[in-house]
Amino acid sequence: MKSLSLFVALRYLNFKGQDKNIAFMVKICFLGILIGTFSLMLTLIITNGFEKVIHEKMQGINSQIIITSPGNRLEYQDLRNVLLAEFNNEIKAVGARSLRQAILDKYNTQTVIFLQGVDGPNEIEISTIASKIISPLNSSIEQKNVLLKNIGENEIIIGHKTALNFNIKVGDNLKLLIPEPTSKKRLFLQKQQFKVVGIFNVGLEEYDNNFAFCSLQTINTVFNEEGIDQITIKLKNSNHETQQKTANSSFLHTLKTLLLSILFKPDYETLAIKKLKQRLPDLQITSWKELYPALVSSLKLEKYVMFFILALITLVASLNMISLLFMQIQQKRRDIAIFKALGMPNNQIRKIFLYTGMTVTFLASIAGLALAAAAGYFLEKYPIIELPDVYYVSYLPARMDLDIFIIVFLVTILIGFFATWLPSRQAKQVKIAQVLKQE
């Protein structure tokens, strides 16, 4: 009976001998669902691209996890040894940073800059600062890593905005005014000479215009201090193990695991922070996301709002299916009466129209997702659409994830099912005697 219901449903979708109005409505339904699915999927690909690119940029500058002790300096080597020994499965690299303020004095013009001291050899494993160095020109990534790794005493790497504003080039000497530690109300400044060994461009105004990087030894020497301000941590990618387990499971278990990971996606940064807090309760352990709470929240909210709005468009397109099936049921009343006279149950007759609507929905969804995947691949491979300087990225980003495709497909199928199920119930109300007598 199931195969018979499906066979009849597919025959009803055959345009040959079909009423022109019905055939036209089928095409309208198909195109409506296709366009709705395509627009929903493409929008999510772009918003996901924005989220991933901005997260990578922010995370690359700040490190994934930051450990501090407010009001106290940290002992770097002792903490580093503990972290690498006890959290070897979670932590990939451990570094250190110290942040101080200084005044750049050039051409009788002063501006405040943030002097960021880093542990060069470990910093190249944690952040993307080295890859953002644009001068010396034509440097390979290996040369940039060596430059940051071996940055010497009283050598700094400055932002390209600062370099443009003060006409600074690699090799120039800069004069920085450093505040001297004092208990008096007056502030005393001492002059320090620094050599510019590199210029970076991370694409963030606050860094390119206000930051300069140097070694931790330089910070401690110039400011006459010991220890560090914060420990920086880069985590291993914990998703690989989950993917391996999922790949070795049965199809149903794989689908269940994937759906659970989509709906309740574990944040491995949060899990790692929880473990670190249990081991180091006296220290303040935060994620890089806590440095930009408004930005992270707005990106997430934007994705959810766009999904909801475009899902409504898909819902409106699917509502055409109700009109289509009501028209088709009225046209096929004689067929329904004959099926009933031959003993076909009402449930199977209802499935004929359910299969009709779901076939259109399924094919339109697949076509819409395929077109969105093609458009997303093109945007990801060829970033040709430029964006103004207001955004954190210079081009329109696109990132495709399997979980987004699955969510959009399931939502579209679910909407199509309800739009099909409602009118299909009308088929059982056809009266055999009346229809056979009149038609």
PyMOL commands that set and color helices and strands:
alter all, ss='L'
color gray80, all
select helices_A, chain A and resi 2-12+20-62+76-86+120-126+130-132+141-149+160-166+205-208+216-222+239-247+251-263+268-279+288-291+293-331+333-341+346-381+402-429+432-438
alter helices_A, ss='H'
color red, helices_A
select strands_A, chain A and resi 65-68+91-106+109-118+133-135+155-159+173-179+189-200+211-215+230-235+284-287
alter strands_A, ss='S'
color yellow, strands_A
deselect
rebuild
show_as cartoon
